[in-house]
Amino acid sequence: MPTKHLHLIGLDPGGVSGYCRLTVPRASIFGDADSEVLEWDYGEFGGLEVEQATDIARYVRETRSLDYPTAPAIVTEAWDQDPTFKSTDPEALSPCRINAMLTLLAFQGQLDGATLTEQSRTIAKSTATDERLKQWGFYTKGSPHVRDATRHAIVALRRARQSPEFAGQLWPF
């Protein structure tokens, strides 16, 4: 029997990784129910990149337990290299390394069946601007990492609602 809720975890990986978990009714994605966020959780993971990846995997497994057996969808920021970006700081590539670690953890089954999808930061930032986050009640003061993770989660949910194919990619049943 399908679970009543779906969970989506937006990630902004990096030196400090922001996360945002949104819980929605399954029928708002795979049916005709109104859009509604039932639960919103957010925060940051810090420390070494391997610690962050491990902590993210633990959070994903904990999230799955909320509506077992449906695994959450993870939408993480893709690292779109800006051609004008002139930096030799290794920190700039931290998102790539964390996403690679998450890909390996998924391959090893450590994400407990969760899907992992990269999403362009351009799409997220142009759709879920700070002004729109404020209007929708999802703006958080302080951490830009949490705000960026929230952008990814909201935009992915909107995309899933508009595209059954994308929704099926996030939550294959």
C-alpha positions as CSV (number, residue, x, y, z in Angstrom):
1,M,0.0,0.0,0.0
2,P,1.4,3.4,-0.9
3,T,2.3,5.8,1.8
4,K,0.2,9.0,2.2
5,H,3.2,11.3,2.2
6,L,6.3,12.0,0.1
7,H,9.5,13.5,1.4
8,L,11.9,15.6,-0.7
9,I,15.3,16.7,0.7
10,G,16.9,19.7,-1.0
11,L,20.7,20.1,-0.5
12,D,23.1,22.9,-1.0
13,P,26.4,21.0,-0.6
14,G,29.7,22.7,0.2
15,G,32.0,23.7,3.1
16,V,28.8,24.0,5.1
17,S,25.9,22.0,3.5
18,G,22.3,23.3,3.9
19,Y,19.4,21.0,3.8
20,C,15.6,21.4,3.6
21,R,13.1,18.5,3.9
22,L,9.6,19.1,2.7
23,T,6.8,16.6,3.3
24,V,3.8,16.7,1.0
25,P,0.7,14.6,0.4
26,R,1.4,12.0,-2.2
27,A,-1.8,13.0,-4.0
28,S,-0.5,16.5,-4.5
29,I,2.2,15.0,-6.8
30,F,0.6,11.8,-8.2
31,G,-3.0,13.0,-8.0
32,D,-5.1,16.0,-8.1
33,A,-4.9,17.2,-4.5
34,D,-4.0,20.8,-3.8
35,S,-0.3,21.7,-3.2
36,E,0.4,21.6,0.4
37,V,3.5,21.4,2.6
38,L,2.7,19.3,5.6
39,E,6.1,19.6,7.3
40,W,9.3,21.6,6.8
41,D,12.6,20.8,8.4
42,Y,15.9,22.5,7.7
43,G,19.4,23.0,9.0
44,E,23.1,22.6,8.2
45,F,25.7,19.8,8.1
46,G,29.3,20.9,8.9
47,G,32.7,19.3,9.3
48,L,34.8,17.3,6.9
49,E,33.2,16.5,3.6
50,V,33.1,12.8,4.4
51,E,31.4,13.5,7.7
52,Q,28.8,15.7,5.9
53,A,28.1,12.9,3.3
54,T,27.8,10.4,6.1
55,D,25.5,12.7,8.1
56,I,23.3,13.4,5.0
57,A,23.0,9.6,4.5
58,R,21.9,9.1,8.1
59,Y,19.4,11.9,7.8
60,V,18.0,10.3,4.6
61,R,17.6,7.0,6.3
62,E,15.9,8.7,9.3
63,T,13.5,10.4,6.8
64,R,12.6,7.2,5.2
65,S,11.5,5.8,8.5
66,L,8.8,8.6,8.7
67,D,6.8,7.0,5.9
68,Y,8.3,3.6,5.3
69,P,8.7,2.0,2.7
70,T,8.7,5.1,0.5
71,A,12.2,6.5,0.3
72,P,12.7,10.3,0.0
73,A,13.9,12.0,-3.1
74,I,17.1,14.0,-2.7
75,V,17.6,17.0,-5.0
76,T,21.1,18.5,-4.7
77,E,22.6,21.5,-6.3
78,A,24.6,20.7,-9.5
79,W,27.9,22.5,-9.7
80,D,27.5,24.6,-12.8
81,Q,30.9,26.0,-13.6
82,D,30.7,29.7,-14.4
83,P,33.2,30.3,-17.3
84,T,34.2,33.6,-15.7
85,F,34.9,31.9,-12.3
86,K,38.6,32.4,-11.7
87,S,39.5,30.7,-8.4
88,T,42.1,28.2,-7.3
89,D,40.4,27.7,-3.9
90,P,39.8,24.0,-3.4
91,E,36.7,24.9,-1.3
92,A,35.0,25.9,-4.5
93,L,34.8,22.3,-5.7
94,S,33.5,21.0,-2.3
95,P,30.0,20.6,-3.8
96,C,31.3,18.3,-6.5
97,R,33.1,16.2,-4.0
98,I,30.1,15.9,-1.7
99,N,27.8,15.0,-4.6
100,A,30.3,12.4,-5.7
101,M,30.3,10.9,-2.3
102,L,26.5,10.8,-2.2
103,T,26.5,9.1,-5.6
104,L,28.9,6.4,-4.2
105,L,26.8,6.1,-1.0
106,A,23.7,5.6,-3.2
107,F,25.5,3.0,-5.3
108,Q,26.4,1.2,-2.1
109,G,22.8,1.3,-0.8
110,Q,23.7,3.6,2.0
111,L,20.9,6.0,1.0
112,D,18.3,3.3,1.6
113,G,16.7,3.5,-1.8
114,A,16.5,7.3,-2.0
115,T,16.9,8.8,-5.4
116,L,19.6,11.4,-6.0
117,T,19.0,14.1,-8.6
118,E,21.2,17.1,-9.4
119,Q,19.4,20.4,-10.2
120,S,20.9,23.5,-11.7
121,R,21.4,26.3,-9.2
122,T,20.3,28.7,-11.9
123,I,16.8,27.2,-12.1
124,A,16.5,27.2,-8.3
125,K,17.7,30.8,-7.8
126,S,15.7,32.3,-10.7
127,T,12.4,30.5,-9.7
128,A,12.6,30.7,-5.9
129,T,14.0,34.1,-5.3
130,D,14.3,35.6,-1.8
131,E,11.2,37.7,-2.4
132,R,9.2,34.6,-3.4
133,L,10.5,32.6,-0.5
134,K,9.3,35.4,1.8
135,Q,5.9,35.4,0.1
136,W,5.6,31.6,0.4
137,G,6.7,31.7,4.1
138,F,9.9,29.7,3.4
139,Y,12.5,32.4,3.9
140,T,15.0,31.7,6.7
141,K,17.2,34.5,8.1
142,G,20.9,33.7,8.5
143,S,22.2,30.8,6.5
144,P,22.3,31.3,2.8
145,H,22.9,27.5,2.6
146,V,19.5,26.7,4.1
147,R,17.8,29.2,1.8
148,D,19.5,27.6,-1.3
149,A,18.5,24.1,-0.1
150,T,15.0,25.4,0.3
151,R,15.0,26.8,-3.2
152,H,16.0,23.4,-4.6
153,A,13.4,21.5,-2.6
154,I,10.5,23.9,-3.6
155,V,11.6,24.0,-7.3
156,A,11.9,20.3,-7.5
157,L,8.4,19.8,-6.0
158,R,7.0,22.3,-8.5
159,R,8.7,20.5,-11.4
160,A,7.4,17.1,-10.1
161,R,3.9,18.4,-9.9
162,Q,4.1,19.7,-13.5
163,S,5.8,16.6,-14.9
164,P,4.7,13.1,-14.1
165,E,8.0,11.9,-15.8
166,F,10.1,14.0,-13.4
167,A,7.9,12.9,-10.4
168,G,8.5,9.2,-11.4
169,Q,12.3,9.9,-11.5
170,L,12.2,11.3,-8.0
171,W,9.9,8.6,-6.6
172,P,10.0,5.4,-8.8
173,F,7.5,2.9,-7.6
